[in-house]
């Protein structure tokens, strides 16, 4: 017998009977609930018109895209839409007042999404500096107002006191929604389901797979949802390494990653938007095996390894042995990625990374590069370099590494064609990609030569 999806919406309980768990939250809000403030703009998590806020049990409020979130994901969660911001006495919320007083709207189509992003920002007690506000708004697009008055409104509401997060409905044990949406609550149950349903898609944040339901209107036939398995959401570290569960969100992992590898602060700010990072996962970025995923080049340079598990046991696999071909991996049909581990930097080691894309925010990489080097007395003694967008898979640049160690950066740049034969596509030609990758090595050389010089990661 199938379970009913239960969650909290705008402080009230919801229990869905006979509703497909593959329905997007956006469609359900508008068509079944009549909450029309949440809009569809792009149907792929880019424009932010559909932004709602996920209110987590730990007190965090995260903006998220309703257009690519599936109802099955929301079981046991608390969600707030723009209609749920009204004060108990019926007055407008301070964020809404600030938007109105700052003349931060014209046609109004995008406004509810901006309001919800501002609400999550205000509740996070963040500083009202332009860099932070830009990051909070990077997932929201406005075509007519202009961003100056919106930024002004954000400045007014920074650090507003937040009400306590309402308790979501509790669920004990695993759940099945419909006949094809499985939501295990333990690793053992997950592995049993994976063995029984090897054809099912593994769903973490749905920031990629959600497009099947939103844009393509062809939701997957069977899904195993990973977000409630504790072993897949844990983040741990010791003196030597960091281990991040495959279903841990970017938002949850960011503090640990940035503390260990400071260069990731700017890089990860361009990995989608806050809406994407609040649900998206590193394990999902690896499992899709896209050649232009942002994290695999970073993890290749950091010498990451994967813990792969099944009912047969577990095995550890270096990430550079995981990608076998375009969208092909070494993951067996009954396996799942449990976690990703990477060593911390040792004394004398440095790490840098770059993303080159057609626009700065909310864009997929044309070329992404990451580099970990060990330097002693001004000489590079060891190096690992990973690139994305340069081959059918994310890939280490082994010839480039060898040339750099033996002959220096100029030889390393000249060796680029030995490692990579990129293709021409609308993001960039093969020649452009090779030239960009060589230029990034020149940037790396300058970084090492002038350690105190800040080199911005820009969209070129």
N, C-alpha and C positions, 0 to 999 in steps of 0.2 A: 504494500500500500504506500502511495506516494505521500510525502510530507508537504505541508503548506508552508509557503514562504512567509516569514514573519519579520517585520522590522518596524522601526519608529520613524514616522514622517511628521515633521513640524510638531513634535512633542506628543503626537497621538499614535496609538498602536495601529498597525496594519497587518492583516492576515489575508493572503491571496489564495483563493481556491479556484482551481481550473484555469489559471493563467500560465502561459508558457514561460518557463524560466529563461528562455532565450530572447524574450521581449526586452527591448532596450528600456532603460529607466525613462528616457525622454518620451518615447512613444506612450508608455503607460501613464506618465504624469499628465500629458496633454489630452490623450484620447479617452482614458478611463477615469482619470481623477479630475479632469477639467482645470488643471493648473497650467494656464497658458503663459505664465511669465517666463518659463523655461523655453527657450526658442531653439529651433534647428537652423543653423547657418551653413555648416559645411558637412555635417554627418561623419566627420572623421577626427574630431578632437583637436582641431586647429584654431577655430575662431573664438571659442569661449562663450558664445551666445547661450549655450546650454548649461553653463556652470551652476552647479549646486554645491553644497558643503556637506562633507562626511564628518560627523561629529563622533570622535572616537572615545572609547571608554577611558583612555588615559588623559583625557582633557583636550587633546589636539583637535583642531578644526581644519580640515584639509579641503581646499577647492578641488572639484573633480568634474569631469565631462560626463553629463548624463546621456549624451548621444551614443557613447560606446560602452556604457556600463550595462550589464545584463542583470535582470531582476534576481536571478539566482545568486549573484554575488552579494546581494544586499541582505540576505538572511542574517539576522542577528546584529544589524547595523542601525545607526541613526542618521537620517538624512534631513537636511533643511533646504527648502526652496525659498525664493524671494517672497512668496506669500507668507512664509512662516517667520518673517522678521518683525512683523507688527508687534508693538508693545502690548502688554496685557490690557491697557486702557484704550487700545485702538489707535494710539499715536504711531506715526512713522518712526522707524528705527533711526538712531543717530547717523548711521551710514547713509541712509536714504536722504535725510535732511541735509547732510554735507554735500551730497551730489546735487541736490536742488539748489542750495545756496551758492554753489560754485559754478552754476550754469554748465554742468558737466554732461548735458544731454541735448540732442537735437531730435532726430527721428525717433529715438528711444528703443529701437529694435535690440541693440546690443546692451542696453543699460542694465537689465536685470542680471546679466552675467557679470558685468563690472561690479555691480552692487555686492554680489555674492563673493567675488574675489576680494573686494575691499573688506567685507565682513570677516572672512578668514584671516586676512592680513591684520585687521584690528585686534582680533581675538588672540593673535599670537604675540602680542606685546612687542612688536618689532620696531626698530628705529625708523623715523620718518625721513631717512636719507634717500636721495634719488636712486642710488644703485639698488637698494632693497625694494623700493616701490616699483622700479622698472622690472625687477625679477618677479614681483607679485602680479604684475599686469602683462607679462610677456605672453600669456596664453589667451589674452582677450584682444580682439580687433574691433576698432571703431572706424567707420568709413566717412563720418560727417562731422563729428564734434571737434576732433583734435584732442590731443592727450593732455595739454596743459591744464585745463580745468579739472580733468579727472585726477591728475596728479595732485592738484591743489586739494581736492576732496580727500584723497588718501592721506595727505599730510595732516588734515584736521582730525581724522579718526584714529590715527596711530595710537596704539596702547589703550584703547577703550577697555574698561572692565568687561570681562566675559561672564555670562551666566554659566552655572554648572551644566555639564553635558548630561542630557537625560539618559537614564539607563535603558539600553536596548533589551529586547526580549532575549532571555537566555535559552540556549539550546544545549542539551546534553547528548553527546554522541553524534555520529555521522547522520547525514540526511540525504534523501533522494527526492528531487523535485521533478515532476513529470515521470517519464520513464527513462530519461537519458541525461539528467544533470545530477552528477554525484558530488557530494560535498563532504569528504572524509574529515574527521577530527583527530586522526592519529596516523602515524607513519605506517603502522601495520595494516590498517584499513585501506590506506592509499595503495599500498603495494598489492594487496589482494585485488582491488578494483583494477589496477593497471594490468595485472595478469589476466583477469577476466574480460577486460575491455581494451585490448591493445590498439583498437582502431579509434578510441576516443581521443579527442584533443585535450592536451593538458592546458588548463586555463589558470593563469595567475592574476594579472591585473586587467586583462582584456584590452590593453591599449593598442594591441595589434589585432588579435582575433576578434575583438569587438566590431571591427570594420565589416566582418562577414554579415553581422546582423544589421548594422546601421547603413552603410553605404551600398553594400552588395545585395542586401535583403535576402541573403541565403545563409541563415545561421547554421552552425555546425550541428550535425545529427546527434552527437554524443560528446559530453564534456565531463572531465574530472577537474573539479575546482580545488586548487592547492592552498588557498590563502588561510585556511584554518588548521593546517598541520603544524604543530609547534616546532618540530624538527626542521621544517622548511622556512620558518620565519625567524629563527634565532640568529643573533649577531653576537659573536664572541671574539675575544682577542687575548693574546698573551704577549710576552716580550718579543716573540719572534714572528708571529703571523696573525692575520685577521681572517676570520671565517664568517661568511655571510650566507644565510640560508637562501636557497634559490627563489623562494617566494617572499622574501623580505622586500619591501618597497624601497625605491630610491630615497624617498623622503626619510625613511627610518635609517637607512644606511649612510646618508650623507655626512652626519657629524663624525662618524668613525672613519670614513674614507678620507675626508678632508684633513682630519687631524694627522693621519698617517702620511698622506700624499697631498701637500698643500696645493700643488699645481692643478688638482682636480676641482678646486673651488670655481674657477672661471669656466672650465670645461664642462662640468656637470650642470652649471647654470644654463647651458645651451642644449642640454639633453632634454628635448621637449619643453614643457612648461611645468609650472607647479601642479596643474591639473593632471598632467601625464605622470609626473614623478610621485604623486600621492598614491597611485595605484600600480604603475609600471614597476617591473622587477628586473634585476640583473640576470636571474635565471631565465626569464622570458627572452631577454635580449640575446642570450647565448643560444637558447633552444631553437629559436626561429632560424638561426644560422644565416642571417642576412649578411651579404658581403659588405654592407654599408652601415651595420649596427655600430653605435658609438662606443660601447664598452669593450667588445672583444679586442681591438688593438691595444687598449690600455691594459687589459688583463694579460695579453700575450707578452707585453713588455715587462710586466710585473711577475712573470713566471707563475701564473696562477695554475691551480689544479682543481679538478672537479671530483666530488664524491658522487658516484653513480650507484644507485641502490635498486634492488628488486627482491622478490621473495627468495631468490637464489643466494643472496648475500650482497656484499658491497665491494666496490673497487674504486681506486683512485686513479685518475687519468690526467696527465698534463693537458692543458687546454690546447696546446699546439698539435696534439694528436686527435683532437675531438672533431675538427672540421675536415671532412673527407672530400667534399665537392660542393657544387652549388646547391644549397639547401639540404645537404646530406651530412649526417653526423655519425659518430660511432655509438650513439645511444641505441641499445637493443630495444625491441618492441615492448618488452616488459619492464624496462628500466625508467627511472626518473632521476633528474638531477636533484640531489639533496642540498648540496652547498658548494660554494666556491671559496677556496683558500688561497691566500697570497702572502708571501713573506714581506715583512716590513723592511724599510730601507736600513742598510747597515751604515756605520760611519764611513764617510767618503763616497757614498752613493747619492746620486741626484736623479730626479724624475721630472720629465716634462711631457706635455701632450698638446696637440693642436687639432682643431677642427676647421676645415675649409668648406664653406657651403655658399649657396647662391644668396642667401640672406642670413643675417646674424641669428635671429631667433626662429624657433619653430620650423626648422628645416633639417632635412637629412643630409648627411655628409656627402660631399663630392670626394674628398680625401680626408681621412683622419689618421694621425700619426701619434705614436707614443714611444718614449725612449727612456730607458733606465741605464745609467752609466756609473761605473765605479772609477773614480779619479784619484790618483795619488801623485803628488808633486807636479801637478799640471798635466799629467799624462793619463789618457784613457786606458785603463787596464782591462776593463770588461764592459760589454754593452749588449743590451737586448732591445730590438726595435720591432714594433708591430705596426702594420698599416691596414686600413680598411679602404674600400673603394678602388683598390688596385688590382684585384684578382677575383676569381669566382668565390673565394672565401676570405675572411680575415686571415692575415698571413704574416709570419715573421719574415724579416728581410735578412736572411742569413748571409748572402753574398755581400750585402751592404755592411753588415756587422763586421765581417772578416776584413773587408777593404778598409774600414775605418780604423780597426785595430792595427793593421799593418802599415797603411800608407796615409791615413788622415781623411779629413772630411771631403776634400775634392775627389779623391778616389772613391769614396763611399757614394757620392752623388753620381759619379760616372758608372757605378756598378748597378744602379737602380734597374736598368732593363734586364739584367741577369735574373733578378728576382721576380719582376712583374711585367706582364704583358696585358695592360688594362684594355678595356673596350671603349668604343665611342658610344656615348648616349647623350640624352638631352641635358644631363648635369655637367658634362664635360667630355672633351675628346680624349683619346688615349695619350696623345702628345701633351695635352694640357695637364693631365694627371701626373705624368712622369715629370714634367717640369715643376709642378707644384711640390711634389714629393722631394725633389732635389732641392728646391728653395727652402723647404722646411728643415732640411739638414743644415743649410747655411744659417738659418735662424738658430738652430740648436748650437752651432759652433759659436755664434755670437753670445748666446746665453752663458755658455761655459767660459768664454774669454772674459766676459764682464758680469760676474755673478750678481753684482748689486743692481744691474740694469733691469728694469721691469719691461718685459716684452709682451705686449697685449696679444691675446688670442682673438683674432678678428676674422670676419667673413671676407675672404678675398674675391 
